Amino acid sequence: MSKKKVATIWMDGCSGCHMSFLDMDHRLLDLADLIEIVHSPFVDHKDFPPEVDVTLVEGAVSSDEDYEKIVKVRSRTKILVAMGDCAVSANVPAMRNRFAPKALSEAIYLAPNMTHRQVPSQGVPTLLPRVRPVHEVVKVDVFVPGCPPSNDTLFYVLSELVQGRMPDLSDKTRFGA
């Protein structure tokens, strides 16, 4: 059996899901004969590769950069996994949905206590009008709730997917756990 190409991406989230993924520790080595990690924010900043078998997505879609990234990733991925509550429901990043992006930027960058008060016009992605969970932008194949999902859950999901099985998460995880 040839190795499955696995990728991870990170959008608007805290990196807790990626930390949980890395907490699989030695079990990542157990998967080494089955997978090849072809992209990850921890090891690779190149363009997202084509023909990826499984991509684990952390974070919500909150900027034009996130939107473009997830559309590209979906077009190049066979099985897309929403990893964690932010990817599944937009969770904490969606707390900003009460505020218009312009008002939010001004409150942050033009606050009276700021030394250099100006809203940046370069190098900062444009915020979308509303933070969205991944499934509102592209098709998601597997939803893995949790904040973050446990390393055991992520190992189970990845093990099942690389063996060609869809994971049954009914007794493995829940939102916020």
Stockholm file with secondary structure:
# STOCKHOLM 1.0

chainA/1-177         MSKKKVATIWMDGCSGCHMSFLDMDHRLLDLADLIEIVHSPFVDHKDFPPEVDVTLVEGAVSSDEDYEKIVKVRSRTKILVAMGDCAVSANVPAMRNRFAPKALSEAIYLAPNMTHRQVPSQGVPTLLPRVRPVHEVVKVDVFVPGCPPSNDTLFYVLSELVQGRMPDLSDKTRFGA
#=GR chainA/1-177 SS CCCEEEEEEECBSCSHHHHHHHTTTHHHHHHTTTEEEEECTTTCCSCCCSSEEEEEEESBEEEHHHHHHHHHHHHTEEEEEEESHHHHHCTGGGGGGGSCHHHHHHHHHTCTTCSSCCCCCSSSCCEEEEEECGGGTSCCSEEECSSSCCHHHHHHHHHHHHTTCCCCCTTTCCTTC
#=GC SS_cons         CCCEEEEEEECBSCSHHHHHHHTTTHHHHHHTTTEEEEECTTTCCSCCCSSEEEEEEESBEEEHHHHHHHHHHHHTEEEEEEESHHHHHCTGGGGGGGSCHHHHHHHHHTCTTCSSCCCCCSSSCCEEEEEECGGGTSCCSEEECSSSCCHHHHHHHHHHHHTTCCCCCTTTCCTTC
//
